[in-house]
Amino acid sequence: MPVADDRVATALAALGIAETTVNGIRMRIFSKGPQNLVDWYMDAARNFGSHTCLVDGADSLSYDETMLRARVFAEGLRSSFGVRAGERVAILGRNSLEWMLAFIGSTWMGAIAVAMNALWQQQELLYGLKNS
């Protein structure tokens, strides 16, 4: 499939693939565009602020509203629970605005969002919590 290969190569070139060392590990990265999730969140809010970001049934949030609520969630994790960057935050629930706000808020503050399956049984949840 030379045509498909050419398209992939062109798309990758537009992303600016570069090699670098991160925490002592040599890896390929995208040198153009957002370097992490927070950069992506900020770019999205800046570029699409009043546009719809999240929809859950009849409820929806713009990019600006989403980022504001996510930052409030992050501050709650920090002030109420002492969560710091690099710590894990388990997220368990149905697909919803709140789930997304928990994910964005957790990663906004530098925590590691751990998505848990809401259909797991108790033993599976315990395993996931202990081994994440």
N, C-alpha and C positions, 0 to 999 in steps of 0.2 A: 504494500500500500504506500507507494512513494508520495502520493498526494496528501494522504493523512499525515505521514511523517513530516512532510514539508510544513503543513499547517501547525503541527505541534511544535516544530523547531521555531517557526515564526512567532508563535504565541509565547514560547519560553524566552526568546530573545527580547521581546517587548517587555517582559517582566524583569529583565536584567539579572540573569543568573551570575553569581560571583562565588568564589571560594573564600572562606574566612575561617578563623579559629574561634570557637565559642567555648569557654570553660575548658580549654585544653583539648577540645575535640575539633578536628578539621571537618568542615561540612560545607555543602552548597547552600546558598541563601538567595532570596530575591533581593537584589540591591536597589530596586525601584519600588516605590509605594510604601505602605505602612510596614514598619519593622516589628510590630507586636500588636496585640489585640487593642490595647489602649489607643495606639496611633490610629488603628482602623476605626474604633468608636468615634474618636475626635474628628477624623476626616469625614465620616458618614454624617455626623451631626452638622459639621460645617457646610457640607455640600447639599444635604437633604433635610435640614433642620425641621421645617414645618410639614414635610411629607410624611406619609404613614410609614411607620417602621414595624410595628407589631399589631396583629389582629387576633382577637380571641372572641369568636361569635360576634356580638354587637359592640364589643369593646375594642378600642384601638388606641394606640399611642403614636405620636410623632417621634421622630428621631430626637428632637430636643427634649420632649417629655420623658422618653425612655432613658436617655443619659442622665437627666436630673434625678429620676426615681432610682436608677441604678446606683448613683453616687450616694444618695440618701441611704440605700440599703447597705452599701459598703461602709458608710460611717456608723451605721447601727451595728454591723459585725465588729467593727473596731472598738466602739465605745461600750457596747453592752456585753460583748463576749470576748473581747481582747484578741480577736483574730488579727494576725499580722501577715504581711507579704510572705509567701513561701509556704504558709500553712494550708492544709486541705479543708475545704468546705463541702460537705456532702449535700447534694440537692436531690430530694426525693419528692415526687409529686406528679400530677398529671400534666400534660402539655397545656401550658397556660401563660398568660402575661407574667404572672408572679414567678413561674419557673425561669423564664427568660431574664427577668429582672434580677433574680438571684444569681444566675450564671454571669450576666454582664457585670453586676455589682461585685461579685467575688473576684472575677478576673480583673476588673478595673483597679482594685486595690492590690493586685499582685498575688492574691491567693490562688490556689489550684482548685478549680471547680471539679468535683467528683460527681458525675451523673450516676445516680442510683436508679434501678428499675423499680418503679412503683408496684409492679406485680410480683416482686420477689417475696418469698416466704422469709420468716424470721431468721433461719439459719443462713440463708443466702445474703440477707442484709448484714448480719453480723460478720460474715466472711468478707463482704465488700468493704465494710467499715474498717476491719482489722488489716486488710491487705491492700489498701489504697495508698 
